[in-house]
Amino acid sequence: MNPAATHATPAKSAGQALRRKLKNLDHMPTIPAVLVPLLRYLERPVEQMEIPQVVSLISQDESLVTKCLSLANSPLFGRPKEVDTIHGAVVALGMQRMRDIALSCSVLDLMPNQAGNFNPTSFWEHSLGCALVCREFARKIRYPDPGKAYLAGLLHDVGIVAHLWLAPREFQSAVQNAQTQSIALHESEALILGTDHCETGKLVGVRWRLTPDLLAVIAFHHTVASASAHRDLVALVSLSDLLCRMSGLGYGYPEARAVRFIEEPGFSVLLQECPALLDFDWARFTFELEAYMEEVHRLVAAFYRNPN
């Protein structure tokens, strides 16, 4: 017998067991089938897209239609007037905004029914909030693709969903430890599970055939310095994630840490690509985000009250 095997830590053993489960993700839901062709279609240049085709793709799923209209009428998406049809929403908001909305509505359905001591509402408030913060942050620092920033913010924590499906008891122990110690969730996952939602999320993203930039964000948003590509997007999401968590839009519990954004690893990385970050007013931006919070709470609560 290998002596090292007899001294394996609980976290290491749990991590090995979780990785074995992750080799077969059949027990975890995937992005709805209707969304795959929709997202691929919406990656085309705008001049090559047609509104009837977008409407047809979304309309294949009645639940998706209902949720898309709810989100389309939110002030978070800047709707000029209330819309009551998918065609009206696409016309009013544009193709790319509807892509963001359709993906947002679809991933809200991925959480298992039983999440134990982990609050799914808090999780999706964090994910949707981070997506919106990423989009606005990107605009303010003149990042070239705010739409991509939105998608990256929305999907950055998808590994948490995998943990809930594949290792619910172990993950709930990690959540309990994070709450008790007031530490970051990924740090507690590493201690209890032997892995974290970044590593798990990358495996999920590969299965979903996400683009390399989104995979980089999912894998490295807590370790920006380790990213070898797409570092500006990774850094943007990392800072937005931290801003949300420090502003009360985290996972339902406070983290005991002090933050100075200009000292965060993501700051220097993002500054190389977006010089406007140097003059960024963090205090003002944080104040502006408070207006988002109430609407994010309302939208996510409405989704969970009306699952169909």
N, C-alpha and C positions, 0 to 999 in steps of 0.2 A: 504493500500500500504506500502510496506517496505521502510522506509525512506532512507536506504542505497542505494536503487535502483535509487532514484531520484538524487543522487549525484555521480553516476558512471562517471568516467573520460572518455573522448573520446577514449583514448587508451584501457581502460578496455573494453568498449563497442565494439570497433573494434576487440579486441582479442576474445571476446565471439562469435562475428559474424563469424570470421574466423574459429574458432574451429568447429562451426556448419557446415560450408562448408567442413571442412576437414573430417567430419564423412562420407562423400560420395565423394570419389576421382575419380568418374567415368569421370569427365570432364578433368582429367589430363592423358596424355599418360603414359603408363607403359613401362618397358624395352621390346624391341621387342621379340615376342614369340620365335623366332629362337635362341635368346641368352640364354634363360633359360636352355634348354638341353645342350647347348654348355658349359656353365659355370659349370653345374653339372658334365659333362663328364671330364672337365679339372681339377676338384678337385681330381680326382683319382690319385693314385701313377703313376709315369711316366711309369713304366714297364707294367701297365695295359692299357695304351692308345695306339691307333693306328692312324697313320697319315691319312689314308683314311677316317676314321670316322670324324676326325676334319675337314678335307677338305669338306666332304659332308655336315656337319652342317653349316659351314660358307657359302657355295655355295648356300644355299637355299634362300639367300637374295642378289640380284644383287647389290643393293646400298651398302650393307655391304662389298661385295667383293671389289668394287671400292675403297672404303674408307680405307679398311684394307691394300690394296696394296700401297696406297699413304703413309700411316703411316709406313708400313713395310720398305719402301725405304728411310725413314728419318734417318739421322745420329743420331737422338735422341734414336733410337732403335738399334744402333750398327750393322746395316746390313753389312755383309762382302762383298756382291756384290748385284747389282740390281736384283730384282726378278719381274717376270711378271705373276706369277700364285700363287694361294693360296697354292698349294702343295709346290712350291719352297719357299714360305715365311715360312711355317711351318718347312721345312727341315733346312732352313738357320737360323731361329731365335729360334726354339724350341717351345714346346707346351705351356709353361707358358707365354712366351713373346707374343704368339698369343692370349692368353686369355686377356692379358692387352690391346692389340691392338683392339680386337673385342669389348670389353666393352667400350673403349674410343670412337670408331666410333659410337657405338649405342647411347650413352648418348648425343652425339653432336646433335642428331635429336630431343631431347626432348623439346627444347625451343620453345615457341609459336612464330608465325610469327610476331606479334606486341608486342614489348617489351617497347614501350613508350620511356622514357628518360633513360632507362637502356640498356646499350650496350651489346648485347649477345656475341659479339666478345671478349670484355674484360672479360666477365664472363668465357667463355670457355678457354681463354688464362690463366686465373687464375687457373681454375680447372686442365687443362692439365699440366700447369707449376708446380702446387703444387704436382701433382702425380709424376712427374719426380724428383722434389726436394726430396720428401719423399723417393723415391727409392734410390737415390744417398746418401742421408743422412743416410739411414738405412745401406747401405753397409759400409760407412766410420766409423760408430760407432759399427759395427758388430751386428746390430739388426738381429735376426735369420730369418726373412721372408721379404726380400725386395719386393717380389711380392705382398704380402698382403699390405705392406705400400703403394705401387703404387695404388692399388684399393681403399684404404681408402682415399688417397689424392684426387683421381679423384671424389669420391662420397661425400666428406665431406659437400659440399654446396648444395646438391640436394633440400633442403628446399626452396632455392631461386627460383628454377624452379616452385615449387608448388605455391609459392606466386604470380608468374607471371600469372599462369593459373587461380588461384582461387580468387585472390584479386588484380588485376592489378592496379587499381587506387590508392588504399591504399598503395600498395607497392611502386608505383612510387612517392608518397608523402614522403615515408620514404627515398627513394633514394635521392630525392631533398634535404631533410633535412640533410642527411649525407654529401652530396656534399657542401652544404652551410656552415655547421658547421665543416667540415673536421674531422668528427668522424667516428668510425668504423660502418659498415653497421648494424651489429647485435644490436648495441646500439640504433641506430636510429629506427630500426624495433620495439624494445621494447617500445620506446616512442610513436610511431605513431600507430603501430598495436596491441600493448598489448601482443605480442609474438615475437619470432624471428625464423630465418630459422633453428636453431638447434632443437627446439621443433617440428616445422612443418616437418622437414626432417626425424625425427625419425618415425613419423606416416607414411610417404611415404615408408621408409625403411622396416617397419613392413609389409606393404601391398605388397612390392616386395619380401618379405621373405629373406631379407638379413641376413647374419650371425650375431650373437651377438656382435662380435668384431667391425664389420662395423657399427652396430647400435650405439654402444658406442661412436665411433668417431664422427658420425653425430650429436649425442645429446650433446656431452660434449667438442668439440674441442675449444670452447671459455671459458669453465669453467672446466678446467682439474681437479681441486681439488674436484669437485662434482662427478667424475667418481668413481664407486666402483669396476669396473672390467675392464680388458684390458687397464689399465692406461698407460702402456708403449706405446702402439700404439696410444692412444688418445694424449699423450704428444708429440710424434713424429710428428703427423699431426698438432697439435697446433703450434709447433715451425716452421714447414715448411710453414704453412699458413701465419704466421706472417712474416717470412723471405721474402716470395713472395710479400706480400703487401708492405713491407718496401723497396723492390727492384724495385718497379714500375710495378709489375705484380699483381695488385689488381683488383678493379672494375672500373677503368677508372678515378679515382680522387685520390689526395694525402690525407693521413691522418696526422693530426697534432699531432704527439706523438713521444716521444723519446723512444728508445728500447735498453735495455741491456739484452741480451738473458740469461745470467747467473742469472738474477734476475726474470725471468719469472717463473710462477708456474710450467710449464711443464718441466723446466730444472731439478729441483730437483727430480721430479717424474721419468723422463727418466734416470737420473744418477743412480738410484737404480738398474736398470736392465742392463744398458749399461755403465760400468765404463769408456770406451774409450771416452765418451762424455767430461770427465774432461779435456782432452788434445786437444779437438776439436778446429781447427783453423777457427773461424767464418769468419774472414776477407778473408782468402784464399778461403774458400768455396763460399762466396759471389762473389768474383772475377771470380771463375770458372763458376758460374751460368750465368754470362753475355753471355757466349757462347750459352747457351740454349735459351736465350730470343728471339733472332732473328729467330731461327728455329721454336719456338713455335708460334710466330707471323705469320710466313709464312704458317705453317700448318693450323692454325685455319682460316686464311683468305682464303686459298684454299678451305676449306670445305664449307665456306659460299658463295663462288663464284660458287661452283659446288655442289649444294645441292643434286643432283641425282647421 
